[in-house]
């Protein structure tokens, strides 16, 4: 599990520069603020607070999401490729008995 760790200020800037805030990711249904901006801040702050302890508990791979998108993408690709390479490696033999000859 990858966790793209970001601070509230950077997150808000990125969302506003890209597509803007929507009703659901702003937590408007929870009535956390008087407008979409304040609700977004409160909701995302609460989410960040909940995810922080989960990173250790569930052994998330934490990436600094404050970096440029291209840098984050390269890091994700590198780590995923390394994981896939490990999973392609043959599993070690676990049996200590000699192999049986074909009959």
N, C-alpha and C positions, 0 to 999 in steps of 0.2 A: 504494500500500500504506500503510495506516495502522498505526502502532505506538502502542498505548496504554501509555505508559511509566508504570510504577508502582514504588514501592519495596516491599521484602519485608514490612515492618511493616504498611503500608496494605493490601496484598494479603491477608495473613493475616486481618486484622480483617474485611475485606469478605467473604471466604469463610466465616468463622465466623458472621458475622451473617446470611448468606443461606442457603445450602444445606448448608454443612459440607464437609469434605474427603472426596474419594472416593479409592479405591484407585489409579486410574491417574494422576490429576493430582498425586497425592502421591508418585509414583515408587516405590510400595511394591514393585513388581516388580524394582526395581533394588537394593533393600535398602540404602538410603542412611541409614537411621536405625533406632532400636530400636522406634519407634512411628510412627503415622501423622502426628503433628504434626511430629516431627523429620525424618521422611522428606520431608514436604511442604516444609518450610523448605529443606532441602538441595537438593531437586529444583528448586524454583522459583528459588532463588538461582543455580543452575547455568544455568537457562534465561535468566534476566535477564542473566547475564554473557555468554552467547552472542549474545543479540539486540542488545545495546548496540553492538558494532562493525558489525553489519549495517545499522543505521539510516543510516550514511553510505555504506557500500558500495553499497547498493541504493536509496538515496535515498528512504527511508521518510518519510512525513509523520508527525511525532512529535507526539502530543497528551499533555498532562499528565493522566494517569488518576487522580491523587490528588484531583482535584476531584469535586464532586457528580456523580452519574450524569446528572442532567438537563442540567447544563452541558456535559458531554462529548457527550451526544446532540445538543444544539443545535449544538455546534461541528462534529461530524461531518456533520450535515445541511447546515450552511452550506457547508462545504468540498466536499461532494459536489454540491450544487446549483451551485456555481461551476464545478466541473469539467464537469458536464453542460451548462451554458450555453456553455462554451467549445467543447465538442465539437459543439454545434448550430450554431455560427457557420459561415458558408460558408467553404470553403477558398480561399485566395488563388490567383489564376491564376498558373501557373508558366510558361506559354508566352509568349514575346515576339513571336510571329508574330500578325498580325491574324486575327480569326476568319474562317472560310470562309463565304461566302454560301451560303444554301440553294440547291440546284439544282432 
